[in-house]
Every structure is written in C-alpha cells, then in structure tokens.
Amino acid sequence: MPNLILIVAMDEMQGIGNKGQLLCYLPNDLKHFKQLTTGHTVIMGRKTYDSLPNGALPNRRNIVISRQKDLRIAKCDVVDSLDSAFALCSSDEEVFVIGGASIYSQSLAHANRLELTKIDGRFESDVFFPSIDKQIWRCEKEEKHSADDKHKYSYSFVTYLRK
C-alpha cells in the first residue's frame, strides 16, 4: 500500500466546498496543491472531477471513482470503488486523495498523512471534511500565512501524521 495522503482546503467549520466549487480563491493554496501532487497519483470522486476547470490534472495520474457503469473520461482511469482505485496504484510511493467528502470519509482510515489548508473564516458549505481525531493524528507542521493583496483570507498549511 502506498503512503496515502488526503489533501484539502477547509474553513473553520471543516467546510470544503459549496455547489461544486472551492470556498474561496487562494493562489498559494493552488500552488501548494500542485507542488505536492505533481508526479503522483490523485484519486477523486466524479463530482470532484466535474469541478476541475480543465479536466484531468496534468502531470499526475488521475483516478476517478464513479458508480456510473461504462463511464469513460479522457486521461483518467475510472473505477467503481476506493478499493479498485487503491489496487491500481498499489506500487506507487505516494497517492493523494483530493475529494470529495464521501471519498475523504472512506479513505481517512487508510491515510498516513493529512495535508490541510485551514482557511481563517466560515463560508457557506454543502460538503465537509470528516472529523480529525487528535487521538489518531498529531500535528507535524503548521505554516501560517496572513491575508494580503492576493489572498483575501489568512490561512495555514498544516501537516498531520498518523500517530
């Protein structure tokens, strides 16, 4: 099994999205996401795939989980379960789960690391990240960033490791 990493941006209430969109635009979060995931496999649900502005993420192996039989998506492997996704990338060193809420909930028990962008604020959200049990996870690193001319909200990059 590869090192499984869940990567997500969330608000103070663990909201992660609303109506298929990110909660807010943070250019440094997008750069951080790209830096961490490029060259690796990313696993996502179909709704998360549908929310991507340009389809499959470049320079990454994209695996999409869907209940839709015979679904074909350009530049993606489509599977019907998280277990099938894991089987496709069993020889990878690191694999990133990039959403959505259901896929995060299903994969949290298998994860070794969480890469969170914690946004200082509360947004209208219709999907949420599961609770992070501090008995299981320890904060390894936290890097705080203030709001600025390109970032309307302050935020932190936080890495959790399984104890």
SULCORLIN-V309413 format. One record per backbone hydrogen bond with DSSP energy under -1.0 kcal/mol. CO is the residue of the C=O (numbers start at 1). NH is the residue of the N-H. If there is no record, write none. Layout:
BEGIN
<<CO	NH> <CO	NH>>
END
This chain:
BEGIN
<<3	95> <4	112> <4	113> <5	97> <6	115> <8	117> <10	119> <11	14> <14	129> <15	11> <17	126> <17	127> <18	21> <21	18> <26	30> <27	31> <28	32> <29	33> <30	34> <31	35> <32	36> <33	37> <34	38> <37	40> <40	61> <41	96> <42	63> <43	98> <44	65> <45	49> <46	50> <47	51> <49	52> <59	39> <61	42> <62	77> <63	44> <64	79> <65	46> <68	71> <73	76> <77	64> <79	66> <81	85> <82	86> <83	87> <84	88> <85	89> <87	90> <89	92> <93	3> <95	5> <96	43> <97	7> <99	45> <100	104> <101	105> <102	106> <103	107> <104	108> <107	110> <112	162> <113	6> <114	160> <115	8> <116	158> <117	10> <118	156> <119	121> <121	12> <127	16> <127	17> <133	136> <133	137> <136	163> <138	161> <141	159> <143	157> <145	155> <151	148> <154	120> <155	145> <156	118> <157	143> <158	116> <159	140> <159	141> <160	114> <161	138>>
END
